[in-house]
Amino acid sequence: MLVRLLYASRTNGKPTSKVIEAILESSRRHNPANGVTGVLCHGGEVFLQVIEGGREVVNDLYNRIASDARHSAVTILHYEEVPERRFAGWTMGQVNLAKVNASLLLKYSERAALDPYAVSGRVSMALLEELIATASILGRAG
């Protein structure tokens, strides 16, 4: 059974490029063997991440993320059983929202900044769909 889980978290401290690269490198190393795909969006001190895969694997991964000291305010925004993956092309794609056109963020929120806590999970998923459509996601699996 495939599931898709979308969560938001705040970083404990300003995330450096080294921290983000370490998260992505670890994900890209472990996710293929576990059948996990997804995308990590980061902007300011907020992460928005979608992960897809088997129910047990995704639930276990989310629980590890929720207890990771690099994250706080970890909140599930959306969880569903899915017939197919939407993010199958990425072992863990990346979107640096500082490099995305501000009007795209403004389309889905009150301000041109990532704040998944202020919008519904459905709105955050719509933003991710548009990021796919505009080829804003980096790090496709090879």
Buried (B, 14 or more C-beta within 10 A) or exposed (E): EBBBBBBBBBBBEEBEEEBBEEBBEEBBEEBEEBEBBBBBBBBBBBBBBBBBBBEEBBBEBBEEBBEEEBBEEBEEBBBEEEEEBBBEBBBBBBBBBEEBEEEBBEEBBEEBBBBBBEBEBEBBBBBBEBBBEEEBBEBEEE
